[in-house]
Amino acid sequence: MTYPNRSQAVHDPKMLRAIAHPVRNRILTELAASGPMRAADLARELDLPANQMSFHLRQLAKYGLVEEDPEAARDKRDRVWRPASPDGVSINLTDLEKQPGGQAASVVFRQHAASWGHHVVDAAYSDEGRDPKTFRTVTEQAVRLTREEALELAAELDAVVTRWMDTTRGRDPERSTYLWFSVLQPYPGDRT
């Protein structure tokens, strides 16, 4: 499977709203991790009704976030979906907020991202539902960097994760979808 570009820039506030939707965001995540999938397979994986899954896939396709993958289809009637870009999307909220509807879309996106971030951190520290066959780690480290060094570190980490994504993408029943969640930013203000 050949992708023309590795990442996709989000330029449209409507596209940003589509990404902010929790189910659609999860679909994009699963397609990135697993590779091309049929709506029924995605529905089973995410425990959603097939008709809902088809609706969400059509919405993502409408905004150019997913596309059909005819090479992965069994025949001409078989619809297999893949992300339009294997490395997801890049979002510049400053530019998007300048467009009509951009402020409102940014608020929705930020609210979803903050809520998701809280959920991820809570789950990472929780003992509830831990499967002894899986691995979980939380790392927090402070590093002194210039802006250029921070950009270089981010690019190096991205390259490592991308290499793992490319190596493990597929529907191997021995693998589970793991989430790599990272933040590299100047140290937040004091919480005291």
N, CA, C and O of each residue as an XYZ file, in Angstrom:
768
protein
N       0.847     -1.157      0.000
C       0.000      0.000      0.000
C       0.896      1.224      0.000
O       1.830      1.303      0.798
N       0.629      2.180     -0.880
C       1.445      3.369     -1.012
C       0.622      4.603     -0.676
O      -0.483      4.785     -1.188
N       1.165      5.434      0.176
C       0.510      6.685      0.525
C       1.271      7.829     -0.126
O       2.501      7.854     -0.080
N       0.556      8.786     -0.737
C       1.250      9.892     -1.380
C       1.953     10.801     -0.370
O       3.051     11.279     -0.655
N       1.366     11.054      0.784
C       1.959     11.881      1.832
C       1.830     11.163      3.154
O       0.888     10.395      3.352
N       2.766     11.401      4.071
C       2.722     10.730      5.363
C       1.773     11.412      6.336
O       1.132     10.727      7.133
N       1.658     12.741      6.301
C       0.765     13.419      7.246
C      -0.140     14.389      6.504
O       0.127     14.761      5.361
N      -1.199     14.787      7.163
C      -2.217     15.614      6.534
C      -2.477     16.833      7.419
O      -2.769     16.697      8.607
N      -2.370     18.010      6.835
C      -2.639     19.241      7.583
C      -4.145     19.509      7.590
O      -4.822     19.350      6.574
N      -4.648     19.914      8.739
C      -6.062     20.266      8.874
C      -6.190     21.765      8.641
O      -5.640     22.569      9.393
N      -6.923     22.133      7.587
C      -7.085     23.546      7.233
C      -8.509     24.046      7.418
O      -8.748     25.252      7.371
N      -9.449     23.151      7.627
C     -10.863     23.490      7.644
C     -11.439     23.287      9.045
O     -11.283     22.205      9.612
N     -12.106     24.305      9.624
C     -12.724     24.135     10.942
C     -13.714     22.963     11.004
O     -13.843     22.322     12.047
N     -14.412     22.680      9.900
C     -15.347     21.548      9.892
C     -14.591     20.229     10.024
O     -15.063     19.288     10.663
N     -13.435     20.178      9.421
C     -12.585     18.996      9.526
C     -12.122     18.832     10.980
O     -12.062     17.716     11.496
N     -11.798     19.946     11.628
C     -11.377     19.909     13.028
C     -12.504     19.386     13.917
O     -12.257     18.599     14.832
N     -13.735     19.816     13.656
C     -14.880     19.314     14.427
C     -15.065     17.809     14.227
O     -15.407     17.087     15.163
N     -14.835     17.348     13.002
C     -14.960     15.908     12.732
C     -13.936     15.120     13.542
O     -14.248     14.048     14.061
N     -12.731     15.637     13.652
C     -11.680     14.968     14.419
C     -11.990     15.009     15.907
O     -11.661     14.070     16.632
N     -12.621     16.090     16.374
C     -12.913     16.252     17.798
C     -13.968     15.271     18.296
O     -14.050     15.014     19.497
N     -14.771     14.722     17.398
C     -15.806     13.773     17.809
C     -15.131     12.519     18.361
O     -14.307     11.922     17.669
N     -15.458     12.104     19.588
C     -14.744     10.975     20.219
C     -14.769      9.674     19.412
O     -13.751      8.988     19.323
N     -15.903      9.331     18.832
C     -15.974      8.071     18.067
C     -15.125      8.179     16.806
O     -14.399      7.248     16.458
N     -15.216      9.299     16.136
C     -14.447      9.457     14.894
C     -12.952      9.508     15.181
O     -12.146      8.984     14.412
N     -12.595     10.130     16.272
C     -11.191     10.174     16.665
C     -10.695      8.756     16.935
O      -9.586      8.401     16.536
N     -11.502      7.952     17.602
C     -11.127      6.565     17.907
C     -11.022      5.731     16.632
O     -10.153      4.866     16.526
N     -11.899      5.986     15.669
C     -11.828      5.282     14.384
C     -10.503      5.594     13.700
O      -9.821      4.691     13.216
N     -10.143      6.867     13.661
C      -8.876      7.262     13.035
C      -7.693      6.594     13.733
O      -6.750      6.143     13.083
N      -7.755      6.537     15.052
C      -6.687      5.908     15.824
C      -6.572      4.424     15.487
O      -5.468      3.921     15.279
N      -7.693      3.727     15.433
C      -7.664      2.286     15.153
C      -7.194      2.005     13.733
O      -6.435      1.062     13.508
N      -7.634      2.808     12.776
C      -7.173      2.615     11.399
C      -5.674      2.861     11.279
O      -4.987      2.166     10.532
N      -5.163      3.854     12.016
C      -3.725      4.128     11.979
C      -2.943      2.961     12.565
O      -1.876      2.610     12.059
N      -3.470      2.356     13.634
C      -2.770      1.252     14.299
C      -2.915     -0.061     13.545
O      -1.959     -0.830     13.448
N      -4.097     -0.323     13.014
C      -4.384     -1.630     12.431
C      -4.240     -1.688     10.923
O      -4.064     -2.768     10.360
N      -4.313     -0.558     10.272
C      -4.301     -0.564      8.819
C      -5.720     -0.663      8.291
O      -6.672     -0.546      9.062
N      -5.881     -0.874      6.997
C      -7.203     -0.883      6.372
C      -8.158     -1.886      7.031
O      -7.781     -3.008      7.368
N      -9.413     -1.436      7.203
C     -10.427     -2.283      7.836
C     -11.790     -2.037      7.189
O     -12.056     -0.963      6.649
N     -12.635     -3.047      7.258
C     -14.030     -2.921      6.837
C     -14.823     -2.304      7.986
O     -14.427     -2.396      9.148
N     -15.948     -1.673      7.647
C     -16.801     -1.056      8.666
C     -17.231     -2.090      9.707
O     -17.244     -1.793     10.902
N     -17.578     -3.287      9.271
C     -18.024     -4.323     10.212
C     -16.912     -4.718     11.179
O     -17.166     -4.951     12.361
N     -15.679     -4.793     10.677
C     -14.550     -5.136     11.545
C     -14.276     -4.022     12.558
O     -14.002     -4.292     13.728
N     -14.351     -2.785     12.105
C     -14.184     -1.642     13.011
C     -15.284     -1.623     14.059
O     -15.024     -1.389     15.239
N     -16.514     -1.870     13.625
C     -17.650     -1.870     14.551
C     -17.447     -2.922     15.641
O     -17.701     -2.663     16.817
N     -16.996     -4.090     15.250
C     -16.743     -5.166     16.219
C     -15.600     -4.763     17.163
O     -15.695     -4.957     18.375
N     -14.538     -4.211     16.611
C     -13.367     -3.829     17.419
C     -13.716     -2.738     18.432
O     -13.232     -2.762     19.563
N     -14.553     -1.784     18.027
C     -14.885     -0.655     18.890
C     -16.214     -0.836     19.618
O     -16.657      0.053     20.345
N     -16.846     -1.989     19.419
C     -18.105     -2.316     20.079
C     -19.192     -1.275     19.787
O     -19.812     -0.725     20.697
N     -19.400     -1.024     18.503
C     -20.433     -0.101     18.037
C     -21.316     -0.805     17.013
O     -20.858     -1.730     16.343
N     -22.567     -0.385     16.881
C     -23.413     -0.952     15.823
C     -22.828     -0.640     14.441
O     -22.273      0.438     14.227
N     -22.955     -1.570     13.524
C     -22.380     -1.416     12.186
C     -22.927     -0.197     11.456
O     -22.186      0.477     10.741
N     -24.230      0.099     11.627
C     -24.799      1.255     10.927
C     -24.201      2.565     11.446
O     -23.996      3.499     10.672
N     -23.920      2.640     12.749
C     -23.257      3.825     13.308
C     -21.846      3.956     12.746
O     -21.407      5.049     12.388
N     -21.153      2.842     12.674
C     -19.793      2.862     12.151
C     -19.778      3.349     10.710
O     -18.936      4.167     10.338
N     -20.699      2.855      9.902
C     -20.760      3.284      8.504
C     -21.025      4.777      8.400
O     -20.425      5.462      7.571
N     -21.918      5.280      9.236
C     -22.208      6.723      9.248
C     -20.944      7.523      9.578
O     -20.622      8.488      8.885
N     -20.236      7.126     10.628
C     -19.039      7.866     11.035
C     -17.943      7.791      9.970
O     -17.234      8.771      9.741
N     -17.803      6.643      9.326
C     -16.816      6.520      8.252
C     -17.161      7.437      7.078
O     -16.277      8.060      6.491
N     -18.444      7.516      6.740
C     -18.854      8.422      5.651
C     -18.554      9.877      6.016
O     -18.131     10.656      5.161
N     -18.769     10.242      7.273
C     -18.468     11.608      7.711
C     -16.963     11.878      7.631
O     -16.548     12.944      7.177
N     -16.162     10.934      8.062
C     -14.709     11.109      7.974
C     -14.256     11.201      6.515
O     -13.358     11.975      6.185
N     -14.878     10.411      5.652
C     -14.539     10.461      4.226
C     -14.950     11.797      3.621
O     -14.245     12.339      2.769
N     -16.067     12.317      4.050
C     -16.569     13.610      3.554
C     -15.530     14.715      3.757
O     -15.412     15.623      2.935
N     -14.782     14.631      4.853
C     -13.768     15.649      5.154
C     -12.361     15.213      4.760
O     -11.380     15.856      5.132
N     -12.266     14.123      4.008
C     -10.975     13.694      3.486
C     -10.052     13.067      4.509
O      -8.837     13.043      4.312
N     -10.606     12.558      5.601
C      -9.782     11.967      6.660
C      -9.583     10.466      6.484
O      -8.577      9.916      6.933
N     -10.532      9.802      5.836
C     -10.383      8.395      5.473
C     -10.750      8.252      4.005
O     -11.403      9.114      3.418
N     -10.315      7.142      3.432
C     -10.629      6.864      2.028
C     -10.758      5.365      1.849
O     -10.267      4.578      2.658
N     -11.419      4.992      0.788
C     -11.523      3.568      0.486
C     -10.178      3.047      0.001
O      -9.402      3.771     -0.624
N      -9.919      1.789      0.299
C      -8.685      1.127     -0.115
C      -9.058     -0.046     -1.017
O      -9.193     -1.174     -0.542
N      -9.227      0.213     -2.318
C      -9.676     -0.848     -3.219
C      -8.707     -2.023     -3.313
O      -9.125     -3.142     -3.609
N      -7.419     -1.784     -3.067
C      -6.430     -2.872     -3.121
C      -6.665     -3.899     -2.013
O      -6.321     -5.070     -2.170
N      -7.249     -3.464     -0.896
C      -7.491     -4.368      0.227
C      -8.862     -5.045      0.151
O      -9.156     -5.940      0.943
N      -9.691     -4.626     -0.790
C     -11.041     -5.179     -0.916
C     -11.012     -6.559     -1.568
O     -10.146     -6.852     -2.393
N     -11.976     -7.405     -1.183
C     -12.085     -8.747     -1.750
C     -12.671     -8.703     -3.165
O     -12.307     -9.502     -4.028
N     -13.589     -7.751     -3.383
C     -14.197     -7.566     -4.698
C     -14.652     -6.121     -4.809
O     -14.400     -5.323     -3.906
N     -15.316     -5.771     -5.901
C     -15.701     -4.375     -6.142
C     -16.773     -3.867     -5.175
O     -16.908     -2.658     -4.988
N     -17.529     -4.766     -4.566
C     -18.564     -4.353     -3.612
C     -18.027     -4.220     -2.192
O     -18.660     -3.587     -1.346
N     -16.879     -4.804     -1.927
C     -16.273     -4.786     -0.592
C     -15.664     -3.403     -0.332
O     -14.837     -2.925     -1.109
N     -16.084     -2.765      0.775
C     -15.557     -1.440      1.114
C     -14.608     -1.549      2.300
O     -15.009     -1.874      3.418
N     -13.357     -1.274      2.027
C     -12.315     -1.290      3.048
C     -11.811      0.141      3.179
O     -11.592      0.831      2.184
N     -11.633      0.573      4.421
C     -11.256      1.959      4.695
C      -9.846      2.040      5.248
O      -9.382      1.134      5.940
N      -9.179      3.122      4.938
C      -7.861      3.417      5.486
C      -7.785      4.916      5.774
O      -8.553      5.702      5.220
N      -6.854      5.302      6.644
C      -6.689      6.742      6.868
C      -6.160      7.390      5.594
O      -5.371      6.783      4.870
N      -6.585      8.606      5.321
C      -6.090      9.312      4.150
C      -4.592      9.578      4.291
O      -3.882      9.731      3.297
N      -4.128      9.629      5.523
C      -2.706      9.828      5.802
C      -2.309      8.890      6.941
O      -2.952      8.912      7.990
N      -1.270      8.066      6.770
C      -0.936      7.061      7.774
C      -0.440      7.637      9.103
O      -0.555      6.980     10.138
N       0.104      8.841      9.086
C       0.614      9.434     10.327
C      -0.370     10.403     10.945
O       0.013     11.233     11.769
N      -1.615     10.313     10.566
C      -2.625     11.170     11.167
C      -2.607     12.573     10.594
O      -2.309     12.785      9.419
N      -2.926     13.504     11.436
C      -3.083     14.885     10.993
C      -2.192     15.808     11.812
O      -1.784     15.480     12.926
N      -1.903     16.957     11.241
C      -1.237     18.012     11.990
C      -2.208     19.184     12.056
O      -2.882     19.511     11.079
N      -2.265     19.802     13.221
C      -3.253     20.845     13.462
C      -2.562     22.095     13.973
O      -1.832     22.049     14.963
N      -2.792     23.212     13.296
C      -2.305     24.505     13.751
C      -3.530     25.309     14.166
O      -4.181     25.941     13.334
N      -3.839     25.280     15.471
C      -5.048     25.944     15.958
C      -5.002     27.452     15.739
O      -6.043     28.067     15.506
N      -3.833     28.056     15.808
C      -3.717     29.504     15.596
C      -4.233     29.881     14.214
O      -4.999     30.835     14.078
N      -3.819     29.143     13.189
C      -4.288     29.423     11.823
C      -5.767     29.107     11.663
O      -6.501     29.870     11.035
N      -6.208     27.988     12.226
C      -7.620     27.598     12.093
C      -8.546     28.604     12.772
O      -9.635     28.879     12.269
N      -8.124     29.156     13.910
C      -8.976     30.091     14.656
C      -9.211     31.391     13.904
O     -10.140     32.127     14.238
N      -8.401     31.694     12.904
C      -8.559     32.919     12.101
C      -9.643     32.766     11.036
O     -10.094     33.760     10.466
N     -10.059     31.549     10.769
C     -11.055     31.287      9.728
C     -12.468     31.403     10.290
O     -12.662     31.255     11.497
N     -13.459     31.665      9.435
C     -14.849     31.677      9.915
C     -15.207     30.331     10.538
O     -15.011     29.281      9.927
N     -15.725     30.373     11.739
C     -16.086     29.160     12.461
C     -14.915     28.509     13.165
O     -15.092     27.511     13.865
N     -13.727     29.053     12.994
C     -12.528     28.459     13.556
C     -12.456     28.533     15.072
O     -12.012     27.586     15.722
N     -12.894     29.657     15.640
C     -12.867     29.794     17.101
C     -13.747     28.736     17.759
O     -13.324     28.058     18.696
N     -14.966     28.602     17.262
C     -15.900     27.626     17.838
C     -15.373     26.203     17.671
O     -15.463     25.399     18.599
N     -14.826     25.885     16.500
C     -14.275     24.547     16.266
C     -13.094     24.289     17.189
O     -12.923     23.176     17.685
N     -12.282     25.309     17.419
C     -11.133     25.176     18.306
C     -11.581     24.899     19.741
O     -10.975     24.081     20.433
N     -12.630     25.571     20.185
C     -13.149     25.343     21.543
C     -13.598     23.893     21.696
O     -13.267     23.237     22.683
N     -14.351     23.397     20.716
C     -14.823     22.006     20.758
C     -13.630     21.049     20.775
O     -13.594     20.103     21.562
N     -12.662     21.303     19.907
C     -11.490     20.436     19.819
C     -10.705     20.450     21.128
O     -10.317     19.393     21.626
N     -10.468     21.631     21.688
C      -9.700     21.743     22.928
C     -10.427     21.053     24.092
O      -9.800     20.393     24.920
N     -11.743     21.213     24.144
C     -12.503     20.551     25.215
C     -12.375     19.036     25.117
O     -12.158     18.354     26.118
N     -12.514     18.520     23.897
C     -12.378     17.079     23.703
C     -10.964     16.624     24.057
O     -10.790     15.612     24.737
N      -9.953     17.365     23.601
C      -8.564     16.988     23.859
C      -8.262     17.002     25.357
O      -7.586     16.104     25.859
N      -8.756     18.011     26.070
C      -8.524     18.086     27.518
C      -9.218     16.934     28.238
O      -8.638     16.304     29.122
N     -10.453     16.667     27.855
C     -11.195     15.564     28.458
C     -10.488     14.232     28.189
O     -10.350     13.402     29.087
N     -10.046     14.041     26.955
C      -9.348     12.814     26.592
C      -8.043     12.709     27.374
O      -7.717     11.631     27.872
N      -7.295     13.791     27.494
C      -6.044     13.782     28.243
C      -6.262     13.375     29.695
O      -5.492     12.584     30.240
N      -7.303     13.908     30.322
C      -7.628     13.526     31.705
C      -7.950     12.031     31.785
O      -7.491     11.333     32.689
N      -8.735     11.558     30.835
C      -9.111     10.140     30.803
C      -7.872      9.248     30.667
O      -7.747      8.240     31.363
N      -6.958      9.625     29.764
C      -5.752      8.835     29.535
C      -4.896      8.779     30.803
O      -4.420      7.710     31.184
N      -4.702      9.923     31.450
C      -3.881      9.960     32.665
C      -4.550      9.165     33.783
O      -3.883      8.403     34.483
N      -5.862      9.334     33.958
C      -6.580      8.562     34.981
C      -6.430      7.062     34.735
O      -6.169      6.302     35.667
N      -6.593      6.637     33.490
C      -6.477      5.215     33.162
C      -5.050      4.712     33.385
O      -4.852      3.578     33.820
N      -4.065      5.546     33.089
C      -2.674      5.136     33.250
C      -2.328      4.876     34.711
O      -1.531      3.988     35.011
N      -2.916      5.637     35.613
C      -2.612      5.490     37.035
C      -3.584      4.572     37.777
O      -3.380      4.286     38.957
N      -4.613      4.119     37.116
C      -5.634      3.291     37.752
C      -5.215      1.818     37.789
O      -4.540      1.327     36.884
N      -5.624      1.135     38.840
C      -5.425     -0.309     38.912
C      -6.630     -1.062     38.355
O      -6.562     -2.270     38.128
N      -7.725     -0.353     38.137
C      -8.971     -0.966     37.683
C      -8.814     -1.537     36.273
O      -8.340     -0.858     35.362
N      -9.215     -2.777     36.115
C      -9.227     -3.417     34.803
C      -7.854     -3.739     34.241
O      -7.723     -3.958     33.037
N      -6.841     -3.773     35.069
C      -5.494     -4.088     34.573
C      -5.429     -5.538     34.113
O      -5.825     -6.457     34.831
N      -4.933     -5.716     32.927
C      -4.745     -7.047     32.360
C      -3.278     -7.421     32.556
O      -2.397     -6.715     32.065
N      -2.997     -8.516     33.262
C      -1.596     -8.883     33.519
C      -0.815     -9.212     32.243
O       0.415     -9.262     32.271
N      -1.512     -9.435     31.134
C      -0.828     -9.748     29.880
C      -0.404     -8.493     29.119
O       0.271     -8.590     28.094
N      -0.793     -7.324     29.609
C      -0.431     -6.084     28.928
C       0.608     -5.322     29.738
O       0.921     -5.683     30.873
N       1.128     -4.280     29.146
C       2.166     -3.460     29.762
C       1.662     -2.023     29.823
O       0.969     -1.549     28.922
N       2.022     -1.349     30.894
C       1.629      0.051     31.057
C       2.762      0.772     31.778
O       3.325      0.244     32.737
N       3.092      1.954     31.328
C       4.109      2.749     31.994
C       3.760      4.228     31.858
O       3.160      4.653     30.871
N       4.140      4.983     32.848
C       3.985      6.434     32.822
C       5.365      7.022     33.086
O       6.021      6.662     34.063
N       5.794      7.906     32.234
C       7.096      8.537     32.384
C       6.920     10.046     32.417
O       6.232     10.628     31.578
N       7.547     10.658     33.391
C       7.545     12.120     33.466
C       8.980     12.543     33.743
O       9.539     12.212     34.788
N       9.568     13.267     32.814
C      10.945     13.707     32.955
C      11.051     15.160     32.523
O      10.397     15.587     31.572
N      11.875     15.908     33.228
C      12.129     17.300     32.867
C      13.474     17.374     32.151
O      14.467     16.820     32.621
N      13.497     18.057     31.020
C      14.706     18.194     30.215
C      14.881     19.674     29.886
O      13.923     20.333     29.482
N      16.082     20.198     30.053
C      16.339     21.596     29.712
C      16.734     21.669     28.241
O      17.718     21.058     27.822
N      15.960     22.419     27.462
C      16.159     22.481     26.013
C      15.962     23.892     25.483
O      15.244     24.696     26.077
N      16.600     24.179     24.372
C      16.243     25.368     23.608
C      15.031     24.994     22.762
O      14.679     23.817     22.683
N      14.396     25.959     22.138
C      13.254     25.665     21.258
C      13.689     24.718     20.137
O      12.972     23.772     19.812
N      14.842     24.965     19.555
C      15.342     24.131     18.457
C      15.609     22.705     18.932
O      15.314     21.743     18.224
N      16.167     22.576     20.130
C      16.411     21.239     20.676
C      15.093     20.522     20.962
O      14.984     19.313     20.755
N      14.097     21.262     21.436
C      12.783     20.658     21.677
C      12.190     20.141     20.373
O      11.620     19.051     20.342
N      12.319     20.914     19.296
C      11.827     20.475     17.989
C      12.574     19.225     17.522
O      11.970     18.309     16.963
N      13.882     19.190     17.751
C      14.681     18.034     17.358
C      14.281     16.792     18.159
O      14.132     15.707     17.596
N      14.109     16.957     19.472
C      13.683     15.835     20.317
C      12.322     15.315     19.867
O      12.124     14.105     19.753
N      11.385     16.223     19.611
C      10.047     15.820     19.166
C      10.132     15.046     17.852
O       9.445     14.039     17.681
N      10.965     15.505     16.932
C      11.114     14.817     15.646
C      11.720     13.424     15.829
O      11.298     12.475     15.168
N      12.707     13.293     16.724
C      13.323     11.992     16.975
C      12.320     11.016     17.592
O      12.237      9.861     17.177
N      11.559     11.484     18.584
C      10.554     10.618     19.211
C       9.484     10.219     18.204
O       9.048      9.068     18.174
N       9.063     11.174     17.379
C       8.068     10.892     16.343
C       8.579      9.834     15.372
O       7.824      8.955     14.959
N       9.858      9.913     15.006
C      10.432      8.935     14.080
C      10.437      7.532     14.691
O      10.176      6.548     13.999
N      10.730      7.446     15.976
C      10.738      6.138     16.650
C       9.328      5.543     16.673
O       9.143      4.373     16.339
N       8.337      6.345     17.065
C       6.961      5.854     17.132
C       6.460      5.502     15.730
O       5.779      4.492     15.557
N       6.786      6.316     14.736
C       6.371      6.039     13.357
C       6.966      4.724     12.866
O       6.289      3.942     12.198
N       8.236      4.484     13.199
C       8.867      3.219     12.799
C       8.118      2.037     13.409
O       7.872      1.046     12.722
N       7.752      2.129     14.688
C       6.997      1.057     15.339
C       5.620      0.907     14.712
O       5.149     -0.213     14.514
N       4.972      2.017     14.400
C       3.651      1.936     13.756
C       3.752      1.214     12.419
O       2.946      0.334     12.116
N       4.743      1.590     11.625
C       4.913      0.962     10.315
C       5.241     -0.527     10.431
O       4.794     -1.334      9.616
N       6.019     -0.880     11.442
C       6.435     -2.271     11.634
C       5.296     -3.157     12.129
O       5.206     -4.323     11.745
N       4.424     -2.611     12.981
C       3.410     -3.438     13.639
C       2.008     -3.249     13.095
O       1.081     -3.908     13.566
N       1.821     -2.372     12.121
C       0.488     -2.122     11.574
C      -0.074     -3.405     11.001
O       0.594     -4.097     10.232
N      -1.294     -3.721     11.373
C      -1.943     -4.923     10.867
C      -2.868     -5.524     11.908
O      -2.991     -4.996     13.013
N      -3.501     -6.595     11.571
C      -4.529     -7.213     12.415
C      -4.024     -8.474     13.087
O      -4.756     -9.462     13.142
N      -2.816     -8.482     13.595
C      -2.256     -9.626     14.306
C      -3.045     -9.847     15.593
O      -3.092     -8.946     16.431
N      -3.671    -11.023     15.784
C      -4.486    -11.264     16.989
C      -3.667    -11.252     18.286
O      -4.240    -11.136     19.369
N      -2.361    -11.369     18.196
C      -1.507    -11.322     19.386
C      -1.278     -9.898     19.874
O      -0.795     -9.692     20.987
N      -1.625     -8.906     19.038
C      -1.378     -7.510     19.380
C      -2.663     -6.812     19.802
O      -3.748     -7.093     19.293
N      -2.504     -5.897     20.744
C      -3.576     -4.986     21.145
C      -3.186     -3.592     20.689
O      -2.006     -3.320     20.464
N      -4.156     -2.714     20.551
C      -3.848     -1.331     20.211
C      -3.413     -0.613     21.484
O      -4.177     -0.503     22.442
N      -2.190     -0.132     21.478
C      -1.643      0.650     22.593
C      -1.695      2.120     22.211
O      -1.613      2.473     21.035
N      -1.831      2.959     23.206
C      -1.850      4.401     22.983
C      -0.538      4.996     23.473
O      -0.160      4.801     24.629
N       0.157      5.719     22.603
C       1.338      6.490     22.993
C       0.863      7.931     23.097
O       0.499      8.545     22.093
N       0.866      8.462     24.295
C       0.367      9.811     24.571
C       1.531     10.603     25.137
O       2.044     10.261     26.203
N       1.956     11.642     24.458
C       3.095     12.407     24.970
C       2.828     13.894     24.828
O       2.089     14.339     23.949
N       3.449     14.640     25.717
C       3.371     16.093     25.685
C       4.788     16.606     25.894
O       5.458     16.223     26.853
N       5.236     17.458     25.009
C       6.514     18.132     25.185
C       6.217     19.617     25.151
O       5.813     20.152     24.119
N       6.413     20.276     26.265
C       6.082     21.688     26.385
C       6.922     22.319     27.482
O       7.496     21.611     28.309
N       6.999     23.659     27.497
C       7.657     24.277     28.644
C       6.934     23.839     29.930
O       5.720     23.638     29.938
N       7.697     23.700     30.993
C       7.125     23.218     32.245
C       5.941     24.089     32.642
O       6.068     25.313     32.687
N       4.774     23.473     32.934
C       3.581     24.253     33.287
C       3.797     25.048     34.573
O       4.659     24.716     35.387
N       3.006     26.092     34.740
C       3.094     26.927     35.940
C       2.927     26.121     37.212
O       2.413     25.002     37.200
N       3.371     26.709     38.304
C       3.299     26.063     39.619
C       1.882     25.723     39.999
O       0.982     26.537     39.794
N       1.649     24.529     40.556
C       0.308     24.086     40.946
C       0.027     24.335     42.415
O      -1.039     23.952     42.898
N       0.930     24.955     43.140
C       0.728     25.150     44.570
C      -0.128     26.345     44.879
O      -0.384     26.635     46.047
